[in-house]
Amino acid sequence: MSATGKSSVVRALVQRGHRAVDTDDGWTVPLPDGRQEWDEPRIEALLDEPADVLFVAGCEENQVRFHARFDAIVLLSAPLDVLEQRLAARDTNPFGKDPGELRRIRQDVRDVEPLLRRVATHEVDTTRPLHEVVTELERIGANESWEPDS
């Protein structure tokens, strides 16, 4: 979800020496209806690269195509009022400032977040301090193994 802290988490993971990619930064392609999706050939190539641990942040409808390739799927979450406060305060990304975008974010929290929660192997509350969130993700990346349901 927008404003859960994905970009901050990715930056912190990289600072700690991890391989981490925010798919909002050049890993998507536009769709005719104005939405976007993951650039599937680029994501495939990314996932094919050897890495002990790779953190991939982002959410697009076609991400489901890659779920079987992930050892863990983590939902970063925060209450809607926190997301709205972060959107209003952030100056690194204009998305969510427009009333139409804010409506879409609210609708995504209502309609999409529950779907993401169902496929997630973990949920991390990003209202905690960033260093705690990143440490929890490191723990998940180091220790967890997940087999998708058939």
C-alpha positions as CSV (number, residue, x, y, z in Angstrom):
1,M,0.0,0.0,0.0
2,S,1.1,3.5,-0.6
3,A,2.9,5.2,2.3
4,T,3.6,2.1,4.3
5,G,7.2,2.9,4.1
6,K,8.4,0.6,1.2
7,S,10.9,3.2,-0.1
8,S,12.3,3.9,3.3
9,V,12.7,0.2,4.1
10,V,14.4,-0.4,0.8
11,R,16.9,2.4,1.4
12,A,17.6,1.1,4.9
13,L,18.1,-2.4,3.7
14,V,20.6,-1.2,1.0
15,Q,22.4,0.8,3.7
16,R,22.7,-2.4,5.7
17,G,24.3,-4.1,2.7
18,H,21.4,-6.0,1.3
19,R,20.2,-6.3,-2.2
20,A,16.9,-4.6,-2.3
21,V,14.7,-3.2,-5.1
22,D,11.8,-0.9,-5.0
23,T,9.7,-1.8,-8.1
24,D,8.2,1.7,-8.2
25,D,11.6,2.9,-9.3
26,G,11.7,1.9,-13.0
27,W,10.5,-1.7,-12.7
28,T,7.0,-1.1,-14.1
29,V,5.4,-0.5,-17.5
30,P,2.4,1.7,-18.1
31,L,-0.9,0.2,-19.1
32,P,-3.4,1.8,-21.6
33,D,-5.9,2.5,-18.7
34,G,-3.4,4.6,-16.8
35,R,-2.4,1.9,-14.3
36,Q,0.9,0.1,-14.4
37,E,2.3,-3.4,-13.9
38,W,5.6,-5.0,-13.2
39,D,7.9,-5.2,-16.2
40,E,7.8,-9.0,-16.4
41,P,11.0,-9.6,-18.4
42,R,13.0,-7.3,-16.1
43,I,11.5,-8.9,-13.0
44,E,12.3,-12.4,-14.3
45,A,15.9,-11.3,-15.0
46,L,16.1,-9.8,-11.5
47,L,14.9,-13.0,-9.9
48,D,17.2,-15.1,-12.0
49,E,20.3,-13.3,-10.7
50,P,22.2,-15.2,-8.0
51,A,21.6,-13.7,-4.6
52,D,21.6,-15.0,-1.0
53,V,18.8,-12.7,-0.2
54,L,16.9,-10.3,-2.4
55,F,14.2,-7.9,-1.1
56,V,11.7,-6.8,-3.7
57,A,9.3,-4.1,-2.7
58,G,6.2,-3.1,-4.6
59,C,2.8,-4.1,-5.5
60,E,1.1,-4.5,-8.9
61,E,-1.6,-6.9,-10.1
62,N,0.7,-9.1,-12.1
63,Q,3.0,-9.7,-9.1
64,V,1.0,-12.9,-8.5
65,R,2.8,-14.4,-11.5
66,F,6.0,-14.3,-9.4
67,H,4.7,-15.5,-6.0
68,A,6.0,-19.0,-6.4
69,R,9.6,-17.5,-6.8
70,F,9.5,-15.8,-3.4
71,D,10.6,-17.5,-0.2
72,A,8.4,-15.1,1.8
73,I,5.8,-12.5,0.9
74,V,5.6,-9.7,3.5
75,L,2.8,-7.2,3.8
76,L,3.9,-3.9,5.1
77,S,1.0,-2.3,6.8
78,A,-0.2,0.7,8.8
79,P,-3.6,2.0,9.7
80,L,-5.3,4.2,7.1
81,D,-5.0,7.4,9.3
82,V,-1.2,6.8,9.5
83,L,-1.0,6.3,5.7
84,E,-2.9,9.6,5.2
85,Q,-0.7,11.5,7.6
86,R,2.4,10.2,5.8
87,L,1.0,11.0,2.3
88,A,0.2,14.6,3.5
89,A,3.7,15.1,5.0
90,R,6.0,13.4,2.4
91,D,7.8,15.5,-0.1
92,T,9.7,12.7,-2.0
93,N,6.7,11.5,-3.9
94,P,3.6,13.5,-5.0
95,F,1.4,10.4,-5.3
96,G,-1.6,10.6,-2.9
97,K,-1.8,14.4,-2.8
98,D,-4.4,14.6,-5.5
99,P,-8.0,14.0,-4.1
100,G,-8.6,11.3,-6.8
101,E,-5.4,9.5,-5.9
102,L,-6.3,9.7,-2.2
103,R,-9.7,8.1,-3.0
104,R,-7.9,5.3,-4.9
105,I,-5.5,4.7,-1.9
106,R,-8.5,4.5,0.5
107,Q,-10.2,2.1,-1.9
108,D,-7.0,0.0,-2.2
109,V,-6.7,-0.2,1.6
110,R,-10.3,-1.4,1.7
111,D,-10.3,-3.7,-1.3
112,V,-6.7,-4.7,-2.1
113,E,-5.0,-4.9,1.2
114,P,-7.2,-7.8,2.4
115,L,-6.2,-9.8,-0.7
116,L,-2.6,-9.1,-0.1
117,R,-3.0,-10.1,3.5
118,R,-4.3,-13.5,2.4
119,V,-1.2,-14.3,0.3
120,A,1.3,-12.8,2.7
121,T,3.4,-15.2,4.7
122,H,4.2,-12.3,7.2
123,E,2.8,-9.0,8.1
124,V,5.0,-6.2,9.5
125,D,3.5,-3.1,11.1
126,T,5.4,-0.1,9.9
127,T,4.2,2.2,12.6
128,R,7.2,0.8,14.5
129,P,10.5,2.6,14.2
130,L,12.2,2.0,10.8
131,H,15.2,0.1,12.3
132,E,12.8,-2.4,14.0
133,V,10.9,-2.9,10.7
134,V,14.2,-3.5,8.8
135,T,15.5,-5.9,11.5
136,E,12.3,-7.9,11.3
137,L,12.6,-8.1,7.5
138,E,16.2,-9.2,7.9
139,R,15.1,-12.0,10.3
140,I,12.4,-13.1,7.8
141,G,14.9,-13.0,4.9
142,A,17.5,-15.0,6.9
143,N,15.3,-17.7,8.5
144,E,12.1,-18.3,6.7
145,S,11.3,-20.8,4.0
146,W,7.9,-21.0,2.4
147,E,6.3,-23.5,0.0
148,P,3.3,-22.2,-1.9
149,D,0.0,-24.1,-1.7
150,S,-0.7,-26.3,-4.7
